Structures are given as structure tokens and as C-alpha cells.
Amino acid sequence: MKFSFIIPTRNEGRYLEGCIKSIREQSIKDYEIIVVDTNSTDRTKAIARKYHVKVINEPRKGPGVARNRGANIAKGAILVFCDADVRFDRYFLEKLEERFRKIIGGCIFRLRTYDAGEKIHEMAYNYVNIIAKFMNKIGIAITTGSCFAFRRDVFFKAGSFNEKMLTNEDHDLARRVSKIKRFLFFNDIVVETSSRRVKRF
């Protein structure tokens, strides 16, 4: 198994199906999908099972907890952690496979929103991408939150996610990974996500 998609969920029935469908349409088929659900009360788990993906029930709260649980059972050499509202283009894995032939420990991607509706939301993502690109270029590893990938061996060598952190656990891990192998921002690999968080903010 080359790739493992790990998706933490809690009441993501509105978005999960779109995420899974975009993964199923990948040009490379050597992957698995693991949904780690933290006590959803909607149709999240039913949707995941509809597409015959692995569903893990995790009673504990916290993004780091769910992601680590998925990573511990994942078989892929490359772990792709994504939120349920993320969408991938057909050639995402193909591009990612090419990049991981280089000696890197982890990476993030340029974010774009598929449901912004207002120009200001699109501008917010452009700003995030500029900051992420600059910071990683000067050697300060940061993530953009919605989607990131790690080489499996480096992920565990770095100590995986800090489960005590309820936020910024992704930045924390990226910085630990960067001390082992390079952590990069790929501006030419685009990942789409919902603008719901920006709208709430």
C-alpha cells in the first residue's frame, strides 16, 4: 500500500461524501481510506460505510487523537491527513508520488476554496498560501490546516501528533518532522476545501 488517506470526522455528513468521491476518482489506485469518527450523531458513519472505507470509532476527543488512531492502523508508506470537506483533483496522488521520490519528510499544498461565494474569502486563502509558502521557504515549518502529508517512517520517528494539543497540533508536528527531513510547501499541487471556517470567523 502506497498511500493512506486519514479523515477525522465528527458530524461531517454534509461534506464527507464529496471527499471520498474525489479520492475514488484518483488516477492512482494504490491507496486506502480510513475514517476515524469521534461520536458523530448524523449520517457520517453510514456514508463512509456506503463507500466501503475503513471506519474506526474513537470515543476520545481531539484532532490529534483521531489522526494518530488512523495512522496506527494505516498501511500506506505516505500518510495523507485531510479534513472531511477537502476535495482532490484526479491527479493529486500522481503529483504527490513524484514529489515524494525526493528526500522529504512531509508537505502541505496550496489551498483553494470551492464554495467561497465572496471575494474576501478567496483573498483570505490567497493570503494563507503566501504566508505558508514564505515561512516554509525560510525553514519555518507551518501547515495550512486542511490537508498535509507525511512519510510514514518520519511521522512515527517525529513522535506523531501531540494528543494533548487541541489546536496547532499540525504545526507542532510539522516542525518536529522538519528537524528530521525537509517539510515543503507545494504551490503547484492544489487542494480544495470549504470556506465554512473562514465564513464563521
C-alpha positions, 0 to 999 in steps of 0.5 A, a space after each residue: 500500500 502506497 498511500 493512506 488517506 486519514 479523515 477525522 470526522 465528527 458530524 461531517 455528513 454534509 461534506 464527507 461524501 464529496 471527499 471520498 468521491 474525489 479520492 475514488 476518482 484518483 488516477 492512482 489506485 494504490 491507496 486506502 481510506 480510513 475514517 476515524 469518527 469521534 461520536 458523530 450523531 448524523 449520517 457520517 458513519 453510514 456514508 463512509 460505510 456506503 463507500 466501503 472505507 475503513 471506519 474506526 470509532 474513537 470515543 476520545 476527543 481531539 484532532 490529534 487523537 483521531 489522526 494518530 488512531 488512523 495512522 496506527 492502523 494505516 498501511 500506506 508508506 505516505 500518510 495523507 491527513 485531510 479534513 472531511 470537506 477537502 476535495 482532490 483533483 484526479 491527479 493529486 496522488 500522481 503529483 504527490 508520488 513524484 514529489 515524494 521520490 525526493 528526500 522529504 519528510 512531509 508537505 502541505 499544498 496550496 489551498 483553494 476554496 470551492 464554495 467561497 461565494 465572496 471575494 474576501 474569502 478567496 483573498 483570505 486563502 490567497 493570503 494563507 498560501 503566501 504566508 505558508 509558502 514564505 515561512 516554509 521557504 525560510 525553514 519555518 515549518 507551518 501547515 495550512 490546516 486542511 490537508 498535509 502529508 507525511 512519510 510514514 517512517 518520519 511521522 512515527 520517528 517525529 513522535 506523531 501528533 501531540 494528543 494533548 494539543 487541541 489546536 496547532 497540533 499540525 504545526 507542532 508536528 510539522 516542525 518536529 518532522 522538519 528537524 528530521 527531513 525537509 517539510 515543503 510547501 507545494 504551490 503547484 499541487 492544489 487542494 480544495 476545501 470549504 470556506 465554512 471556517 473562514 465564513 464563521 470567523 
